[in-house]
Amino acid sequence: MIRFLERRPIWSIVILLAIAAFLWLIFAAWPAGLEQAIGKKKVFLSAVFNGITLGGLYFLVASGFTLIFGLLRNVNLAHGSLYLLGGYVGYNTIAWTGSWLVGLIVAFAASGLVGIALQVLVFRRMEGQELRQTMVTIGISIVMADLMLWIFGADFYQIMAPKWLAGPLTLPFVTAIKSSGEAVYLSYPIVRLAILAASIVVGLAIWLALNQTRIGMIIRAGVDDREILAATGIPIQHVFVIVFALGAGLAGIAGVVGGTFQSVAPGEDTRFLLASLIVVIVGGVGSIPGAALGAVLVGLAEQLGSVYIPTYAIVVTFLIMVLVLAVRPQGLLARR
Amino acid sequence: MALASDSNRPQAGGAHAGAAPAGAGFADWAQKIHPAAALVAIILLFMPALANSFWLFQIFSWSFILGMIGLSVMFLAGYGGMVSLMQMTVAGVAAYACAIFGVSASPAVNLGWPWWLAAPVALATGTAFGALAGALAVRTDGIYTIMITLAIAAAFFYFTNENYAIFNGHTGINAVAAPHFLGVDWHAAIPFYYLTLAIAAACYFAVLYLSKAPFGLALQGVRDNPRRMAALGFNVTAHRVAAYAFASFLASLGGVLLVWMNGEIAPSTAGVDAAIDILVIAVVGGVTRPIGPFVGALLYAILKAFAIDLLVAVGLNGARFRMLIGLGFLAIVLFSPDGFVGLWARFRAASGAAGKIPGGAGSRDG
């Protein structure tokens, strides 16, 4: 942080000014001229919140993707399929048991098991052939997408949020000042805030596990240099299986969360695969903080874009990717 | 070959495509033509006498077009070592450009230029798009290329799907006029067959020629050892971007022909599934030789046309076409990394009739 300030003073000032302007936009009551120019503050604030919560969802999907990529050098293009599988399994479990949390756990287990099967049955057999492994994941994603279309059909499934998360919550953010001088506050669905909180908790848990535990240390060492780690006698195949199971399971959880947030349907696998790709390209491979930063940037770009420049929203996301590739091709927070 | 051997690729001796002997005369050249290749050429030339218009138009013309787009993947992967998933997107850009600049049924989004102006502009647009996106993709290398090009392909799909001002959204642009010149309706089965055959053959021989030209040899050197090539004074990035530009020109040709054939272009034509199908075509056919993608495309077109009958015949739902594609792709990637032409070469080697396979990047698999 300090080193960045010292090495790039101008960039630091630009970034700090941008953050300050953004914070002012969020917290201040907007003057009338600004509201006339770019619309109501309520719209802006909802878009920002939607963007951040969507970023939370993207983070859940992309954190597993980035860990698998960082450690196994395997671009798991079936990651979107694992997300969709989690969504379908979660929907059916919740319909059957009536408990959202049970659905979450079963989805984690189902996607995690598929992940373990992929690692043990497929990837272990082609160790060190990254390109071929990636090809195989493409084939698997085609087959999985078609299998799920076969079993679950082309319908949209909406997972109902649990009762204790229903309803809106009033947040201490001013959206407007009434003529009487009374401030109007933003009200926002609790379920989305819960998703955001959950992804922050998951993110912190992964970060703590990576930085404070032995297995986390091994995983970080593996991201940095897999060959040397294997040479020190660590049972690296077990680590691979754990990471693959965790990453796939996170995608499964994200499927349930995404199904509550939006819906579960064919084609969502591609959407979330694209989101994971861009998040990881922007954030940097194998970096959990990078995935968090990338996810929030992509989520914000998508939501603000769809409010202020509809039909060109995806271009904004794409431009972020282009910009990062041009300035820092290894990703914003990558270590290498 | 690029897919099977990132790590076990031979490191010695930079480019190993067979260098063409200098000063080969015509007689020499004619002798080198494999009898099987000559036979295939003759059959293709006289195909309209043998096949009905369904086969000519829906199977052969379509597989020539898909083969051209697959050839651009093969060129990048086989000679450049870069697996690009966006070549279908490049074709889509050219197809959209052809529809937007040319004549179509959506007056809001087309300029109504004549075909001889619209088609070259479309080719230039597609090539420029591919070169720019390629310049982006070569910022990183290896496995990253797949991610970046897939992201570009997916972003293009979502953009065209949502944008109505330029791309007419989900419905796309239809009733795109195919050209009508020299008194021939080029959308009719037989003229279109010869048109696609001629262009596909030109693309095939261009790739074959380029693979042995200095640029192609340097590109293969860059594939095998970029650091050594850089040390020798070659501009690695420029070679890679130029490879993207050339490959994108091939894909753009395919895209323009595709929009003429279908008469329409919609987001799903260049969607993620289509992008992956092109990769499947190139890999299943084989990315070590330029003929591979055409073999793959022919298999794909036949499978697409007859998969329903086949699936119903074995007692499955006819809608499971994509599963068939996925399983076929998995089988090839798992068991024959150099694709269908690799299988064929190995079969010939095993049956003792091992001759030099005409053209291509030499037989690395021995």
Chai-1 contact restraints between the chains, C-beta under 6 A:
chainA,res_idxA,chainB,res_idxB,connection_type,confidence,min_distance_angstrom,max_distance_angstrom,comment,restraint_id
A,V75,B,I143,contact,1.0,0.0,6.0,A-B,restraint_1
A,V75,B,I146,contact,1.0,0.0,6.0,A-B,restraint_2
A,V75,B,M147,contact,1.0,0.0,6.0,A-B,restraint_3
A,G128,B,S7,contact,1.0,0.0,6.0,A-B,restraint_4
A,E130,B,D6,contact,1.0,0.0,6.0,A-B,restraint_5
A,E130,B,I143,contact,1.0,0.0,6.0,A-B,restraint_6
A,L131,B,L3,contact,1.0,0.0,6.0,A-B,restraint_7
A,L131,B,D6,contact,1.0,0.0,6.0,A-B,restraint_8
A,R132,B,L3,contact,1.0,0.0,6.0,A-B,restraint_9
A,T134,B,I146,contact,1.0,0.0,6.0,A-B,restraint_10
A,M135,B,V333,contact,1.0,0.0,6.0,A-B,restraint_11
A,V136,B,V333,contact,1.0,0.0,6.0,A-B,restraint_12
A,I138,B,I276,contact,1.0,0.0,6.0,A-B,restraint_13
A,G139,B,G326,contact,1.0,0.0,6.0,A-B,restraint_14
A,G139,B,F329,contact,1.0,0.0,6.0,A-B,restraint_15
A,G139,B,L330,contact,1.0,0.0,6.0,A-B,restraint_16
A,I142,B,R322,contact,1.0,0.0,6.0,A-B,restraint_17
A,I142,B,G326,contact,1.0,0.0,6.0,A-B,restraint_18
A,V143,B,M323,contact,1.0,0.0,6.0,A-B,restraint_19
A,V143,B,G326,contact,1.0,0.0,6.0,A-B,restraint_20
A,D146,B,R322,contact,1.0,0.0,6.0,A-B,restraint_21
A,D146,B,M323,contact,1.0,0.0,6.0,A-B,restraint_22
A,T270,B,V272,contact,1.0,0.0,6.0,A-B,restraint_23
A,L274,B,A154,contact,1.0,0.0,6.0,A-B,restraint_24
A,L277,B,M147,contact,1.0,0.0,6.0,A-B,restraint_25
A,L277,B,A151,contact,1.0,0.0,6.0,A-B,restraint_26
A,I278,B,A151,contact,1.0,0.0,6.0,A-B,restraint_27
A,T311,B,E162,contact,1.0,0.0,6.0,A-B,restraint_28
A,T311,B,N163,contact,1.0,0.0,6.0,A-B,restraint_29
A,I314,B,A155,contact,1.0,0.0,6.0,A-B,restraint_30
A,I314,B,Y158,contact,1.0,0.0,6.0,A-B,restraint_31
A,I314,B,F159,contact,1.0,0.0,6.0,A-B,restraint_32
A,F318,B,A155,contact,1.0,0.0,6.0,A-B,restraint_33
A,L325,B,L136,contact,1.0,0.0,6.0,A-B,restraint_34
A,L325,B,R139,contact,1.0,0.0,6.0,A-B,restraint_35
A,P329,B,R139,contact,1.0,0.0,6.0,A-B,restraint_36
A,P329,B,T140,contact,1.0,0.0,6.0,A-B,restraint_37
